Amino acid sequence: SAIKTGDEDKAQEAYKEVEKIAKGELKAEALYYDAYFKHKDAEYKASNKIVQTLVADYAAYKYFGAKGLIVMAKNFYELGDAFQATYILESVIKNFTQYKDVVEEAKAALQKIKREEAKTNESVNPNEN
């Protein structure tokens, strides 16, 4: 897959095509990548809308839902809502323990947010999980 080789432009085009015809888990994956690429393009609100669709309409595909929630948390942080971002990431860490890679990604994102917030707010401890 283009995403595994690092060719994100090619992957983005491929997922757009797949999303049009996909169903089930493949559709959930395509929606996740749509949200991911919109986040990368700084389209945070549009990305969040896609994650909402992913989580609501494809709830059976928890792996991509959990990954989508991480994207949503990053979107909220970029939109200036560190509280919501932190809440979502803590929820992912607590509720998706079956997906070690997702939990590690959520922990890393949470740590990054806490480090950034600690720079401007002395009450934030970046070493607290």
C-alpha positions as CSV (number, residue, x, y, z in Angstrom):
1,S,0.0,0.0,0.0
2,A,1.1,3.5,-0.7
3,I,0.7,4.5,2.9
4,K,3.2,1.9,4.0
5,T,5.8,3.1,1.5
6,G,5.4,6.7,2.7
7,D,3.8,7.9,-0.6
8,E,1.1,9.8,1.2
9,D,0.0,11.7,-1.9
10,K,-0.6,8.5,-3.8
11,A,-2.3,7.0,-0.7
12,Q,-4.6,10.0,-0.4
13,E,-5.8,9.6,-4.0
14,A,-6.3,5.9,-3.6
15,Y,-8.3,6.2,-0.4
16,K,-10.6,8.8,-2.0
17,E,-11.4,6.3,-4.7
18,V,-11.8,3.4,-2.3
19,E,-14.1,5.5,0.0
20,K,-16.6,5.9,-2.9
21,I,-17.3,2.2,-3.3
22,A,-16.1,0.6,0.0
23,K,-18.3,-1.0,2.6
24,G,-17.7,-2.3,6.1
25,E,-14.1,-2.3,7.5
26,L,-12.6,-1.0,4.2
27,K,-15.0,2.0,4.4
28,A,-14.0,2.6,8.0
29,E,-10.3,2.5,7.0
30,A,-11.0,4.9,4.1
31,L,-12.8,7.3,6.4
32,Y,-10.0,7.2,8.9
33,Y,-7.5,8.1,6.2
34,D,-9.8,10.9,4.9
35,A,-9.8,12.4,8.4
36,Y,-6.0,11.9,8.7
37,F,-5.3,13.7,5.5
38,K,-7.7,16.5,6.3
39,H,-5.8,16.9,9.6
40,K,-2.5,17.1,7.8
41,D,-4.0,19.8,5.5
42,A,-5.1,21.8,8.6
43,E,-8.8,21.2,7.8
44,Y,-9.4,20.4,11.5
45,K,-13.2,20.9,11.6
46,A,-13.8,18.9,8.4
47,S,-11.6,16.2,9.8
48,N,-13.6,16.0,13.0
49,K,-16.9,15.7,11.0
50,I,-15.4,12.6,9.2
51,V,-14.3,11.1,12.5
52,Q,-17.8,11.7,13.9
53,T,-19.2,9.7,10.9
54,L,-16.6,7.0,11.3
55,V,-17.4,6.6,15.0
56,A,-21.2,6.8,14.6
57,D,-21.7,4.8,11.5
58,Y,-18.9,2.3,11.7
59,A,-18.7,1.6,15.4
60,A,-18.2,-2.1,14.8
61,Y,-14.7,-1.3,13.5
62,K,-13.2,-0.2,16.7
63,Y,-9.6,-0.1,15.6
64,F,-10.2,2.6,13.0
65,G,-12.6,4.3,15.3
66,A,-9.9,4.5,18.0
67,K,-7.4,5.8,15.5
68,G,-9.9,8.3,14.3
69,L,-10.4,9.6,17.9
70,I,-6.7,10.3,18.1
71,V,-6.9,12.4,14.9
72,M,-9.9,14.1,16.5
73,A,-8.0,14.9,19.6
74,K,-5.1,16.4,17.6
75,N,-7.7,18.4,15.7
76,F,-9.2,19.8,18.9
77,Y,-5.7,20.7,20.1
78,E,-5.0,22.5,16.9
79,L,-8.3,24.3,17.3
80,G,-7.2,25.5,20.8
81,D,-9.1,23.0,22.9
82,A,-6.5,21.2,24.9
83,F,-9.0,20.1,27.5
84,Q,-11.1,18.2,24.9
85,A,-8.0,16.8,23.2
86,T,-6.7,15.5,26.6
87,Y,-10.1,14.0,27.5
88,I,-10.3,12.1,24.2
89,L,-6.8,10.8,24.4
90,E,-7.2,9.6,28.0
91,S,-10.4,7.9,26.9
92,V,-8.7,6.1,24.1
93,I,-5.9,5.0,26.4
94,K,-8.4,3.6,28.9
95,N,-10.9,2.0,26.5
96,F,-8.9,0.6,23.7
97,T,-6.2,-1.4,25.5
98,Q,-6.6,-4.3,23.0
99,Y,-4.9,-2.1,20.4
100,K,-1.3,-1.6,21.7
101,D,-0.2,0.6,18.8
102,V,-3.2,2.8,19.2
103,V,-2.7,3.2,22.9
104,E,1.0,4.0,22.3
105,E,0.1,6.6,19.7
106,A,-2.5,8.2,22.1
107,K,0.0,8.3,24.9
108,A,2.6,10.0,22.7
109,A,0.0,12.6,21.6
110,L,-1.1,13.2,25.2
111,Q,2.5,13.6,26.3
112,K,3.2,16.1,23.5
113,I,0.1,18.1,24.5
114,K,1.0,18.1,28.2
115,R,4.6,19.2,27.3
116,E,3.2,22.1,25.2
117,E,0.6,23.1,27.8
118,A,3.2,23.0,30.6
119,K,5.1,25.7,28.8
120,T,2.3,28.2,29.3
121,N,0.5,26.7,32.4
122,E,2.5,25.8,35.5
123,S,-0.3,23.6,36.8
124,V,0.1,21.1,34.0
125,N,2.5,18.3,34.9
126,P,3.9,16.7,31.7
127,N,5.0,13.6,33.6
128,E,1.4,12.8,34.8
129,N,-0.6,10.3,32.8
